[in-house]
């Protein structure tokens, strides 16, 4: 499947729920958001039908389960097992905040999940409480260990760089990769959502983080990690793991973007930074056949814009969209 700019679309980020058990400052308000009703959320059967069509008919080969927090939805392990059985699906991964991963990592691997990304913005308990507005750092770290033990590899740790909160922990995060197969990815803060008061000084460019790391460990060498995402990987010479830099704002990678997003309530988003969305829930529940659904999917992918406009803070869509609702 190619979009109008001849980009091959082969990666689906599939949100199974808009709910989450954390309240991270850059993602949602402390009181949470207005959750979708159960009736608005697609059933596993509806989600599976869409995935099956996209994989077998449109060439999607990578699916990542996201949320909200995907592990809070009952039945997620069985759903993963059903997706793994779809012919043509080469890679099934999952993004999680890690709170429930310790008890579920082995089951997820047995169900066919290949690898996992774990959100971890700080290594300090008091900062975890400040950023996530909940307790939980020991549980997340236990989840990291469980993922390694279960073979959900590569295990990637996603750290959103927040000026005034955690940029001074960059070297501590980098040190995690020295003797363990962990792949730490630093993600530039994106100005999405009405709950987060965007302030320019909170944005930390990836290049500044790289300079901090090289000041401590010397020049970084090229690195490589299996996956379908946009990170540029480097390695501390001699380290077991790697360091990834996701430069969505300072050096956008839209020309190589290979993904679309399906929200838990059934909207296909061709771009994280765009309000464009195609309603698939209504036709699904109205009895649309596979041909009609495929037509809608094809048209939705064709609408994928050339690039995002998230750096333009005056654009209303940058305030109206919530990361928690579109699967990150």
LUMPABA-301808 format. One record per residue: residue number from 1; z, x, y of N, C-alpha, C in turn; residue in one letter. Coordinates in steps of 0.02 Angstrom, whole numbers, plus 50000, padded with zeros to 5 digits. Each point is the difference from the previous one (the first is absolute). Layout:
<sites>
SITE/num/n.zz/n.xx/n.yy/ca.zz/ca.xx/ca.yy/c.zz/c.xx/c.yy/residu
SITE/NUM/Z/X/Y/Z/X/Y/Z/X/Y/a
...
</sites>
This chain:
<sites>
SITE/num/n.zz/n.xx/n.yy/ca.zz/ca.xx/ca.yy/c.zz/c.xx/c.yy/residu
SITE/1/50000/50042/49940/50000/49958/50060/50000/50044/50062/x
SITE/2/49953/49988/50045/49997/50038/50063/50005/49952/50059/x
SITE/3/50032/50025/50053/50004/49958/50060/49941/50015/50045/x
SITE/4/49999/49971/50060/49941/50007/50043/49991/50071/50027/x
SITE/5/50052/50042/49992/49995/50070/50023/49991/50047/49941/x
SITE/6/49980/49972/49943/49984/50038/49939/50061/50036/49971/x
SITE/7/50060/49975/50013/50059/50026/49967/50009/49965/49933/x
SITE/8/50013/50038/49948/50012/49971/49934/50071/49972/49997/x
SITE/9/50007/49936/49986/50065/49967/49997/50020/49994/49926/x
SITE/10/50051/50038/49982/50021/50003/49930/50076/49994/49991/x
SITE/11/50037/49989/50054/50073/50003/49998/50028/49935/50030/x
SITE/12/50039/49965/49960/50033/49938/50023/50075/50009/50003/x
SITE/13/50028/49986/50059/50072/49996/50007/50019/49927/49993/x
SITE/14/50039/49985/49949/50014/49931/49981/50074/49984/50013/x
SITE/15/50013/49960/50052/50068/49979/50015/50019/49941/49956/x
SITE/16/50056/50006/49966/50023/49945/49956/50055/49959/50031/x
SITE/17/50027/50023/50056/50053/49962/50035/50005/50026/50071/x
SITE/18/50023/49957/50046/50014/50023/50068/50074/50016/50010/x
SITE/19/50040/49990/49947/50072/50010/50006/50021/50072/49987/x
SITE/20/50056/50018/50030/50024/50069/49992/50076/50000/50003/x
SITE/21/50030/50049/49966/50073/50006/50000/50025/50053/50048/x
SITE/22/49956/50026/50043/50019/50043/50056/49975/49968/50065/x
SITE/23/50023/50027/50056/49979/49975/50066/49983/50059/50045/x
SITE/24/49954/50042/49977/49984/50062/50036/49978/49985/50072/x
SITE/25/50024/50039/50045/49991/49988/50072/49926/49995/50020/x
SITE/26/49958/50039/49969/49929/50001/50020/49960/49946/49965/x
SITE/27/50033/49960/49958/49964/49951/49959/50018/49928/50016/x
SITE/28/50064/49986/50009/50020/49930/50013/50066/49997/50037/x
SITE/29/50015/49940/50025/50063/49990/50036/50059/50002/49952/x
SITE/30/50059/50014/50027/50059/50005/49958/50014/49936/49963/x
SITE/31/49986/49943/50030/50012/49936/49968/49944/49981/49952/x
SITE/32/49950/50044/49994/49944/49984/49958/49946/49963/50038/x
SITE/33/49954/49971/49964/49946/49962/50031/49997/49932/49967/x
SITE/34/49955/49958/50024/49991/49935/49969/49960/50009/49936/x
SITE/35/50035/50001/49943/49966/50011/49937/49952/49943/49984/x
SITE/36/49948/50017/49964/49955/49949/49975/50037/49958/49947/x
SITE/37/49983/49936/49997/50029/49957/49949/49971/50018/49932/x
SITE/38/50036/49984/49945/49972/50014/49934/49932/49969/49988/x
SITE/39/49988/49942/50030/49936/49967/49992/49943/50038/50033/x
SITE/40/50016/50038/50052/49948/50038/50035/49981/50064/49963/x
SITE/41/50044/50026/49959/49988/50062/49965/49956/49988/49938/x
SITE/42/49950/50042/49990/49957/49992/49942/50039/50012/49936/x
SITE/43/49985/49961/49950/50030/50010/49935/49971/50063/49968/x
SITE/44/50034/50026/49949/49973/50058/49965/49932/49984/49970/x
SITE/45/49990/49939/49977/49936/49981/49971/49945/50003/50052/x
SITE/46/50015/49977/50061/49950/50003/50054/49986/50072/50020/x
SITE/47/50052/50040/50005/49990/50070/50017/49959/50036/49947/x
SITE/48/50017/49986/49937/49963/50033/49946/49926/49981/50000/x
SITE/49/49987/49937/50015/49929/49979/50002/49962/50038/50054/x
SITE/50/50030/50007/50059/49966/50037/50053/49991/50073/49983/x
SITE/51/50052/50031/49972/49994/50070/49980/49946/50009/49947/x
SITE/52/49999/49955/49951/49951/50006/49946/49929/49996/50029/x
SITE/53/49988/49955/50046/49934/49995/50031/49983/50062/50040/x
SITE/54/50048/50026/50037/49986/50058/50042/49988/50063/49959/x
SITE/55/50034/50005/49943/49992/50059/49958/49936/49995/49958/x
SITE/56/49991/49944/49967/49944/49995/49953/49933/49986/50034/x
SITE/57/50002/49971/50060/49937/49980/50033/49985/50038/50064/x
SITE/58/50051/50027/50033/49989/50032/50065/50016/50075/50000/x
SITE/59/50023/50027/49945/50009/50072/49995/50067/50027/50025/x
SITE/60/50048/49956/50012/50067/50026/50016/50027/50036/49939/x
SITE/61/50024/50061/50008/50024/50039/49943/50073/50020/50007/x
SITE/62/50027/49995/50061/50070/50018/50013/50036/49939/50029/x
SITE/63/50056/49982/49972/50042/49946/50027/50070/50027/50010/x
SITE/64/50027/49987/50059/50069/50019/50016/50040/49937/50013/x
SITE/65/50054/49990/49964/50045/49943/50010/50047/50016/50058/x
SITE/66/50003/49954/50049/50042/50011/50058/50037/49935/50016/x
SITE/67/50036/49999/50056/50035/49941/50023/49987/49991/50074/x
SITE/68/50054/49986/50039/50070/50001/49984/50020/50053/49949/x
SITE/69/50048/49982/49960/50024/50043/49946/49980/49968/49934/x
SITE/70/49950/50028/49965/49973/49966/49941/50051/49990/49944/x
SITE/71/50050/50043/49995/50047/49995/49944/50050/49943/50008/x
SITE/72/50001/49966/50057/50045/49942/50007/49969/49937/49971/x
SITE/73/49934/50002/49985/49969/49940/49972/50009/49999/49924/x
SITE/74/50028/49945/49976/50011/49992/49929/49933/50003/49962/x
SITE/75/50001/50034/49943/49941/50003/49958/49951/50055/50017/x
SITE/76/50019/50046/50045/49953/50051/50022/49979/50046/49943/x
SITE/77/50044/50014/49953/49983/50045/49945/49946/49969/49956/x
SITE/78/50009/49937/49982/49950/49966/49959/49934/49994/50037/x
SITE/79/50003/49989/50066/49938/49996/50039/49964/50066/49999/x
SITE/80/50037/50055/50007/49969/50066/49997/49966/50011/49932/x
SITE/81/50032/49977/49947/49971/50007/49933/49934/49961/49995/x
SITE/82/49997/49942/50029/49938/49960/49998/49944/50034/50041/x
SITE/83/50017/50028/50057/49949/50035/50039/49974/50061/49964/x
SITE/84/50045/50035/49966/49980/50061/49965/49947/49986/49947/x
SITE/85/49999/49938/49976/49953/49981/49947/49932/49980/50027/x
SITE/86/49992/49998/50066/49936/49980/50030/49948/50055/49988/x
SITE/87/49945/49987/49968/49949/50051/49987/49974/50030/50066/x
SITE/88/49997/50066/50003/49973/50034/50058/50052/50023/50050/x
SITE/89/50063/49978/49992/50052/50024/50045/50022/50070/49977/x
SITE/90/49988/50049/50042/50014/50069/49981/50070/50023/50021/x
SITE/91/50027/49969/50052/50063/50025/50027/50041/49942/50026/x
SITE/92/50063/49995/49977/50046/49949/50023/50063/50034/50026/x
SITE/93/50014/49991/50065/50057/50033/50031/50043/49949/50035/x
SITE/94/50057/50022/50027/50048/49955/50031/50035/50035/50057/x
SITE/95/50010/49964/50054/50040/50025/50057/50065/49962/50002/x
SITE/96/50055/50035/50009/50066/49969/49997/50048/50036/50047/x
SITE/97/50052/49965/50022/50053/50033/50038/50051/50034/49954/x
SITE/98/49993/49990/49936/50040/50037/49951/50067/49969/49982/x
SITE/99/50021/49948/50034/50067/49974/49987/50009/49974/49929/x
SITE/100/49947/49972/49971/50003/49971/49933/49964/50043/49948/x
SITE/101/49978/50058/50020/49956/50040/49956/50037/50032/49942/x
SITE/102/50063/50019/50010/50036/50035/49946/50001/49960/49936/x
SITE/103/50011/49935/50005/50004/49959/49941/49932/49974/49976/x
SITE/104/49946/50011/50040/49936/49971/49983/49946/50052/49986/x
SITE/105/50012/50063/50015/49948/50051/49995/49971/50005/49930/x
SITE/106/50043/50003/49950/49976/50006/49931/49959/49940/49979/x
SITE/107/50021/49940/50019/49964/49939/49982/49932/49998/50034/x
SITE/108/49997/50022/50063/49937/50001/50036/49951/50048/49968/x
SITE/109/50025/50059/49979/49955/50048/49968/49974/49973/49934/x
SITE/110/50044/49967/49962/49979/49971/49936/49949/49944/50010/x
SITE/111/50005/49966/50057/49954/49946/50015/49932/50026/50023/x
SITE/112/49995/50065/50015/49936/50028/50019/49994/50023/50071/x
SITE/113/50053/49997/50039/49998/50028/50068/49995/50076/49994/x
SITE/114/49952/50029/50035/49986/50072/49994/50045/50042/50044/x
SITE/115/50011/49978/50061/50035/50043/50048/50034/49957/50052/x
SITE/116/50041/50032/50041/50042/49962/50046/50007/50037/50066/x
SITE/117/50000/49962/50055/50018/50026/50066/50067/49969/50020/x
SITE/118/50046/50041/50023/50067/49978/50017/50012/50013/50074/x
SITE/119/50017/49949/50038/50015/50008/50070/50069/50033/50008/x
SITE/120/50002/50053/50038/50064/50036/50011/49995/50035/50067/x
SITE/121/50033/49972/50051/49993/50025/50068/50054/50049/50020/x
SITE/122/50052/50007/49959/50054/50047/50016/50037/50018/49937/x
SITE/123/50032/50058/50002/50041/50024/49943/50074/49995/50017/x
SITE/124/50016/49969/50056/50069/49995/50023/50024/49928/49997/x
SITE/125/50055/49986/49965/50023/49931/49991/50010/49962/50065/x
SITE/126/50029/50032/50051/50012/49964/50062/49935/49982/50035/x
SITE/127/49951/50044/49995/49935/49984/50030/49963/49947/49960/x
SITE/128/50009/50001/49935/49969/49948/49959/50024/49932/50024/x
SITE/129/50066/49994/50010/50027/49936/50025/49971/49983/50068/x
SITE/130/49991/50049/50043/49975/49987/50067/49927/49978/50000/x
SITE/131/49959/50033/49959/49929/49985/49998/49986/49936/49960/x
SITE/132/50029/49995/49940/49986/49945/49954/50046/49939/50012/x
SITE/133/50053/50011/50039/50050/49947/50014/50033/49974/49937/x
SITE/134/50000/50040/49948/50032/49983/49937/50025/50065/49968/x
SITE/135/50048/49993/49954/50019/50057/49959/49947/50010/49946/x
SITE/136/50002/50059/49969/49955/50007/49943/49972/50068/49984/x
SITE/137/50015/50052/50040/49970/50065/49987/50013/50025/49928/x
SITE/138/50062/49996/49974/50010/50023/49931/49957/49963/49949/x
SITE/139/49989/49935/50011/49958/49961/49954/49927/50022/50004/x
SITE/140/49976/50016/50060/49931/50023/50007/49992/50068/49966/x
SITE/141/50047/50044/50010/49996/50067/49968/50004/49993/49924/x
SITE/142/50040/49953/49975/50001/49988/49928/49932/49973/49977/x
SITE/143/49968/49961/50042/49933/49975/49983/49949/50056/49996/x
SITE/144/50006/50049/50044/49955/50058/49998/50008/50036/49933/x
SITE/145/50062/50012/49981/50013/50034/49936/49973/49960/49941/x
SITE/146/50009/49934/50003/49976/49958/49945/49924/50001/49996/x
SITE/147/49967/50001/50057/49927/50003/50001/49975/50064/49969/x
SITE/148/50032/50056/50016/49981/50064/49970/50010/49998/49925/x
SITE/149/50057/49975/49979/50016/49998/49929/49952/49955/49962/x
SITE/150/49979/49945/50031/49956/49952/49966/49928/50024/49998/x
SITE/151/49983/50050/50040/49931/50024/50002/49955/49962/50047/x
SITE/152/50029/49969/50051/49960/49965/50051/49973/50051/50049/x
SITE/153/49957/50043/49978/49979/50057/50039/49927/49995/50022/x
SITE/154/49985/50026/50060/50046/50035/50044/50049/49953/50036/x
SITE/155/50061/50025/50009/50051/49963/50038/49993/50022/50073/x
SITE/156/49981/49953/50043/49991/50014/50070/50055/49969/50041/x
SITE/157/50027/50037/50047/50052/49976/50045/49968/49990/50069/x
SITE/158/50001/49939/50025/49970/49983/50064/50052/50000/50055/x
SITE/159/49992/50044/50048/50048/50006/50055/49964/49984/50066/x
SITE/160/50020/49945/50033/49973/49984/50065/50037/50041/50053/x
SITE/161/49962/50039/50038/50030/50043/50051/50021/49958/50060/x
SITE/162/50065/50002/50017/50027/49960/50054/50035/50045/50050/x
SITE/163/49971/50006/50059/50030/50040/50052/50070/49976/50018/x
SITE/164/50047/50045/50001/50069/49982/50015/50040/49978/49940/x
SITE/165/49968/49995/49942/50034/49979/49939/50000/50053/49945/x
SITE/166/49940/50024/49982/49997/50041/49940/49954/50061/50004/x
SITE/167/49969/50012/50058/49953/50056/50001/50033/50067/49988/x
SITE/168/50066/50004/50010/50035/50063/49987/50014/50011/49925/x
SITE/169/49981/49953/49957/50009/50008/49929/49937/50024/49964/x
SITE/170/49949/50016/50037/49936/50018/49970/50007/50058/49952/x
SITE/171/50036/50051/50020/50008/50059/49957/50040/49982/49937/x
SITE/172/50050/49957/50007/50039/49979/49942/49955/49963/49950/x
SITE/173/49955/49957/50025/49954/49965/49956/49952/50050/49967/x
SITE/174/49975/50047/50039/49954/50049/49972/50033/50041/49945/x
SITE/175/50063/50013/50007/50037/50040/49950/50002/49964/49932/x
SITE/176/49995/49934/50000/50001/49963/49937/49941/50018/49955/x
SITE/177/49946/50025/50030/49940/50015/49961/50001/50069/49969/x
SITE/178/50049/50041/50016/49998/50070/49978/50003/50008/49925/x
SITE/179/50047/49964/49967/50009/50011/49929/49996/49935/49959/x
SITE/180/49974/49947/50030/49994/49936/49964/49932/49970/50014/x
SITE/181/49972/49962/49952/49933/49970/50009/50003/49938/50044/x
SITE/182/50023/50009/50062/50003/49946/50049/49948/50013/50054/x
SITE/183/49971/49946/50024/49946/50006/50049/50020/49960/50062/x
SITE/184/50025/50035/50050/50027/49969/50060/49943/49989/50050/x
SITE/185/49994/49938/50023/49947/49982/50046/50030/49976/50066/x
SITE/186/49981/50032/50053/50023/49982/50067/49949/49953/50032/x
SITE/187/50023/49941/50021/49956/49948/50025/50013/49989/50074/x
SITE/188/49948/50003/50040/50008/49988/50071/50017/49926/50012/x
SITE/189/50045/49989/50047/50022/49933/50017/49942/49960/50031/x
SITE/190/49990/49939/49974/49946/49957/50026/50031/49942/50039/x
SITE/191/49972/49984/50058/50029/49949/50044/49981/49929/49979/x
SITE/192/50026/49979/49943/49987/49932/49976/50063/49959/50000/x
SITE/193/49995/49937/50020/50057/49955/49996/50034/49988/50066/x
SITE/194/50024/49939/50009/50035/49982/50061/50072/50023/50000/x
SITE/195/50029/50014/49941/50070/50016/49996/50015/50071/50025/x
SITE/196/49951/50045/49991/50012/50069/50019/49978/50012/50072/x
SITE/197/50047/50023/50041/49984/50015/50070/49966/50069/50002/x
SITE/198/49934/50000/50006/49963/50062/50000/50017/50041/50062/x
SITE/199/50020/50061/49987/50015/50048/50053/49964/50064/49983/x
SITE/200/49962/50026/50048/49957/50058/49985/50038/50059/49972/x
SITE/201/50063/50009/50023/50036/50060/49978/50022/49995/49926/x
SITE/202/49996/49941/49971/50017/49994/49929/49943/50022/49954/x
SITE/203/49941/50007/50028/49943/50021/49960/50002/50076/49991/x
SITE/204/49997/50022/49938/50000/50072/49984/49935/50015/49964/x
SITE/205/49954/50038/50030/49937/50015/49966/50012/50045/49939/x
SITE/206/49958/49991/49950/50008/50038/49939/49994/50075/50012/x
SITE/207/49959/50019/50049/49992/50071/50014/50066/50032/50022/x
SITE/208/50041/49963/50038/50065/50026/50020/50046/50010/49939/x
SITE/209/49995/49956/49952/50040/50007/49939/49977/50060/49960/x
SITE/210/49935/50009/49995/49974/50058/49963/50023/50065/50032/x
SITE/211/50001/50003/50067/50023/50061/50033/50073/50015/49985/x
SITE/212/50041/49948/49997/50071/50010/49983/50007/50030/49930/x
SITE/213/49960/49973/49954/50004/50024/49931/49976/50072/49995/x
SITE/214/49946/50016/50033/49973/50068/49997/50047/50050/50035/x
SITE/215/50037/49977/50049/50049/50044/50031/50055/50020/49951/x
SITE/216/50014/49956/49952/50052/50013/49951/49975/50036/49938/x
SITE/217/49938/49984/49979/49976/50025/49935/49937/50043/50005/x
SITE/218/49971/50007/50059/49938/50036/50006/49940/49955/49993/x
SITE/219/49939/50028/50007/49939/49960/49996/49995/49961/49935/x
SITE/220/49978/49938/50006/49991/49957/49941/49932/50013/49968/x
SITE/221/49998/49992/49935/49938/50009/49962/49971/49932/49983/x
SITE/222/49936/49996/49982/49971/49936/49980/50035/49973/49938/x
SITE/223/50005/49934/49996/50030/49967/49943/49957/49942/49977/x
SITE/224/50013/49975/49941/49961/49944/49974/50045/49957/49956/x
SITE/225/49994/49934/50009/50040/49952/49962/49956/49941/49980/x
SITE/226/50009/49975/49940/49962/49943/49977/50018/49937/50041/x
SITE/227/49950/49962/50019/50012/49939/50037/49937/49979/50038/x
SITE/228/50004/49940/50030/49941/49974/50035/50013/49991/50074/x
SITE/229/50055/50029/50025/50020/49989/50069/49973/50051/50048/x
SITE/230/50021/49996/50064/49970/50039/50053/50037/50064/50018/x
SITE/231/50053/50018/49965/50040/50058/50019/49960/50065/49992/x
SITE/232/50013/50047/50045/49975/50068/49994/50057/50043/49972/x
SITE/233/49989/50031/49942/50054/50034/49966/49998/50075/50010/x
SITE/234/50060/50028/50011/50011/50071/50006/50059/50018/49955/x
SITE/235/50012/50064/49993/50053/50022/49955/50034/50062/50028/x
SITE/236/50066/50002/49996/50036/50062/50014/49981/50048/49944/x
SITE/237/49977/50060/50016/49979/50047/49947/50054/50008/49947/x
SITE/238/49980/49989/49937/50047/50005/49945/50037/49937/49983/x
SITE/239/49994/49948/50041/50037/49938/49989/49969/49961/49942/x
SITE/240/50043/49962/49966/49976/49957/49945/49966/49938/50027/x
SITE/241/50030/49970/50052/49973/49939/50029/49957/50015/50061/x
SITE/242/49981/49947/50035/49957/50007/50058/50027/49962/50060/x
SITE/243/49967/50010/50057/50015/49966/50062/49937/49964/50023/x
SITE/244/50006/49935/50014/49943/49962/50023/50010/49977/50071/x
SITE/245/49946/49995/50037/50003/49978/50070/49950/49943/50009/x
SITE/246/50026/49942/50021/49959/49941/50010/49995/49988/50075/x
SITE/247/49942/50016/50029/49991/50002/50072/49964/49938/50026/x
SITE/248/50028/49942/49987/49966/49938/50018/49988/49994/50075/x
SITE/249/50042/50032/50040/49994/49993/50073/49968/50061/50033/x
SITE/250/50023/50060/49983/49976/50059/50035/49931/50022/49977/x
SITE/251/49983/49989/49937/49934/50018/49973/49981/49947/49949/x
SITE/252/49976/49943/50024/49988/49945/49953/49947/50019/49949/x
SITE/253/50006/49969/49942/49956/50016/49943/49958/49939/49981/x
SITE/254/49984/49959/50050/49964/49937/49987/49932/50011/49968/x
SITE/255/49966/50055/50016/49933/50011/49973/50001/50007/49925/x
SITE/256/50057/50017/49971/50005/50008/49928/50043/49946/49967/x
SITE/257/50018/49948/50037/50045/49949/49973/49966/49963/49943/x
SITE/258/50035/49996/49944/49972/49970/49939/50038/49939/49977/x
SITE/259/50041/49969/50044/50047/49950/49977/49994/49934/50037/x
SITE/260/50023/49948/49966/50012/49935/50030/50069/49977/49976/x
SITE/261/50027/49948/50033/50067/49976/49985/49999/49925/49987/x
SITE/262/50035/49981/49947/50008/49929/49984/50073/49982/50010/x
SITE/263/50014/49954/50046/50068/49981/50015/50026/49952/49946/x
SITE/264/50067/49995/49997/50031/49959/49948/49981/49926/50008/x
SITE/265/49983/49979/50061/49981/49930/50010/49924/49990/49998/x
SITE/266/49964/50051/49976/49930/49989/49983/49949/50013/50054/x
SITE/267/50013/50046/50046/49951/50018/50050/49976/50072/49987/x
SITE/268/49935/50009/50001/49972/50067/49992/49991/50032/50068/x
SITE/269/50035/50055/50013/49995/50038/50062/49958/50062/49988/x
SITE/270/49944/50008/50035/49959/50060/49990/50026/50061/50036/x
SITE/271/50048/49991/50047/50026/50057/50039/50071/49986/50021/x
SITE/272/50044/50050/49991/50070/49993/50020/50007/49985/50074/x
SITE/273/49956/50028/50041/50006/49992/50072/49956/49946/50029/x
SITE/274/49983/49950/49960/49956/49947/50025/50027/49932/49980/x
SITE/275/49988/49950/50041/50021/49932/49985/49951/49965/49953/x
SITE/276/49945/50031/49985/49951/49969/49955/50033/49986/49933/x
SITE/277/49992/49939/49975/50028/49981/49936/49962/49941/49973/x
SITE/278/49988/50001/49935/49964/49945/49967/50048/49963/49954/x
SITE/279/50004/49935/50009/50045/49958/49960/49969/49989/49931/x
SITE/280/50034/50025/49949/49978/49989/49931/50043/49949/49964/x
SITE/281/50060/49987/50027/50044/49953/49967/49972/49929/50000/x
SITE/282/49975/49978/50057/49974/49932/50005/49943/49987/49951/x
SITE/283/49949/50043/49997/49947/49987/49951/50023/50007/49928/x
SITE/284/50046/50047/49987/50026/50006/49933/50031/49934/49977/x
SITE/285/50041/49971/50043/50036/49940/49982/49958/49937/50005/x
SITE/286/49942/50006/50031/49954/49944/50003/49951/50000/49941/x
SITE/287/50009/50049/49955/49960/50002/49940/49935/50039/50006/x
SITE/288/49995/50046/50048/49939/50039/50008/49984/50040/49937/x
SITE/289/49937/50004/49983/49979/50039/49943/49997/50074/50016/x
SITE/290/49988/50041/49949/49998/50072/50011/49946/50021/50049/x
SITE/291/49943/49966/49997/49946/50018/50046/50019/49991/50072/x
SITE/292/50035/49945/50016/50022/49988/50069/50053/50050/50021/x
SITE/293/50046/50016/49955/50052/50049/50017/49968/50069/50011/x
SITE/294/49953/50018/49958/49966/50065/50009/49962/50002/50067/x
SITE/295/49970/49945/50019/49965/49998/50064/50049/50011/50058/x
SITE/296/50058/49967/49996/50050/50009/50053/50026/50072/50002/x
SITE/297/50012/50029/49941/50023/50069/49997/49949/50048/50030/x
SITE/298/49938/49990/49982/49946/50043/50025/49994/49994/50076/x
SITE/299/50003/49940/50026/49995/49990/50072/50060/50031/50035/x
SITE/300/50060/49993/49971/50060/50028/50031/49995/50076/50004/x
SITE/301/49977/50032/49946/49994/50073/50001/49947/50022/50050/x
SITE/302/49948/49960/50007/49947/50019/50048/50024/49998/50072/x
SITE/303/50056/49966/50013/50027/49995/50068/50044/50060/50019/x
SITE/304/50011/50045/49953/50044/50058/50014/49974/50037/50061/x
SITE/305/50044/50007/50052/49977/50032/50062/49989/50076/49991/x
SITE/306/49964/50028/50046/49985/50072/49996/50063/50042/50004/x
SITE/307/50048/49977/50041/50063/50037/50007/50053/49953/50028/x
SITE/308/50063/50021/49992/50055/49961/50029/50006/50015/50074/x
SITE/309/50037/49957/50034/50012/50009/50072/50075/50000/50014/x
SITE/310/50040/50027/49955/50072/49996/50008/50027/50041/50059/x
SITE/311/49960/50049/50022/50024/50039/50057/49997/49961/50065/x
SITE/312/49965/49944/50001/49996/49958/50059/50057/49949/49998/x
SITE/313/50054/50016/50033/50061/49959/49996/49993/49934/50037/x
SITE/314/49945/49991/50036/49990/49936/50034/49968/49948/49955/x
SITE/315/49975/50021/49942/49967/49953/49955/50052/49955/49967/x
SITE/316/49992/49934/50005/50052/49955/49974/50012/50007/49925/x
SITE/317/49948/50018/49961/50009/50004/49928/50050/50054/49980/x
SITE/318/50008/50051/50044/50048/50053/49984/50071/49976/50005/x
SITE/319/50011/49944/50032/50067/49971/50005/50009/49942/49951/x
SITE/320/49946/49967/49983/50005/49939/49960/50005/50013/49925/x
SITE/321/49981/50060/49979/49999/50014/49928/50063/50036/49980/x
SITE/322/50028/49982/49943/50060/50032/49973/49982/50040/49939/x
SITE/323/50024/50061/49997/49986/50043/49942/50026/49967/49937/x
SITE/324/50057/49967/50004/50030/49970/49940/49958/49945/49971/x
SITE/325/49957/49969/50041/49961/49944/49977/49932/50017/49974/x
SITE/326/49978/50063/50011/49932/50019/49981/49999/50057/49951/x
SITE/327/50057/50020/49975/50001/50050/49947/49993/50072/50022/x
SITE/328/50008/50015/50063/50000/50069/50023/49934/50035/49992/x
</sites>
